[in-house]
Amino acid sequence: SRVVLMDDAFLYQAFTEKLAVEGRLDFSIPGFHGADFLSAPIYLFTHSSSAVAILDIIAAFIGLAMMYLAVNEIFKDKILGIFASYIYMLNLLDYSNSLRGHHHTVMITLVLLGIFLLFKGSRWAFLPLGLSYIVRPFGIALAPLFLFQRKFKQFFLSLIFPALYVAAEYAQIGKLNI
């Protein structure tokens, strides 16, 4: 039986299925589809009509570890990292949201991974943070952390993801379809 996803998650699932089955991006489907690139392999493996929700559930659990790693790296305090993960675990919004396939948890997990890598001094911090911008645009609010850490090159590299996404969408359908 086919699962009916709530809110606009059915749009994300449609984008995921077109990408997985037909191998094409369909930007005529409204929404921010950054996480759908990650849910396409899940769909290929499971053929589940709720592949986007499966991705979100996986991200919710990985987010716990990412919370610990990010807080521990920023403050150099394992106890604070454990406490932050515990508080995050108590936030039922993230887990109930993951059941909707709304990609909120994917954005948070990517942001936490990006923050961890940024404060660790990794040259790859731009990758998860840049991806978070096209999962949910709220991730871009943390872009100034690159400037705070004096990682100007990474700041500009992180902006490539939304620039390419917007360019591809505009080239395909002639407008931004949010």
Salt bridges, closest charged atoms under 4 A:
ASP7 OD2 - ARG100 NH2 2.14
ASP8 OD1 - HIS102 NE2 2.91
GLU17 OE2 - ARG2 NH2 3.11
GLU22 OE1 - ARG24 NE 2.95
ASP26 OD2 - LYS18 NZ 3.23
ASP26 OD2 - ARG24 NH2 3.87
ASP36 OD2 - HIS33 ND1 2.52
ASP36 OD1 - HIS103 NE2 2.70
ASP56 OD1 - HIS103 ND1 2.85
GLU73 OE2 - LYS76 NZ 2.47
GLU73 OE1 - LYS120 NZ 3.80
ASP94 OD1 - HIS104 NE2 2.82
